[in-house]
């Protein structure tokens, strides 16, 4: 049987905002080795509440989304306007200046059994389409990825993103090198 291609699955994804009821699921995902390696995030109930609570309550400008495939939670996506985070934008600017209307996303596939099945590129492509319809003023999506995380930047490329820059940025995990790839996808 043929493996589904990225574009075959784009229409089957749905997205909903993360609620406080999702925190146990997020904590479990953040504890898995394949997520913890790149996210370097605490997963205690207090830490998840601290880091995801403001977004879930609408107190933070970023948005956290669950990605569901056939109704089953598979991944987490975070989306923000670059302009909402001046410190992050200032760090990024020497490497690449996101244009007006640019958003950024971060993402993960939660369960270990879902990794390596082509779900990442499909989820990213579907969420980008979701972004175009939900944020009509968005011009592009610009994503910096630590260069050592080949699976992550390859998922972006498979979803249609193109490399636009490379340079040093602060990594999410202090064990990583500062070298990042920056990928971009323009609104069609």
Protein Blocks (a to p, Z undefined) as FASTA:
>chain_A
ZZddfklmmmmpccddddfklmmmmmmmmmpmklmmmnopafbfklmmmmmmmmmnopaf
bdcddddeehiafbdcddddfklmmmlmmmmmmmoccdehiacdddddfblklgonlmmm
mmmmmmmmmmmmmmmmbfbdcddddfklmmlmmmmmmnopacfbdcddddfblkbcfbdc
ddddddZZ
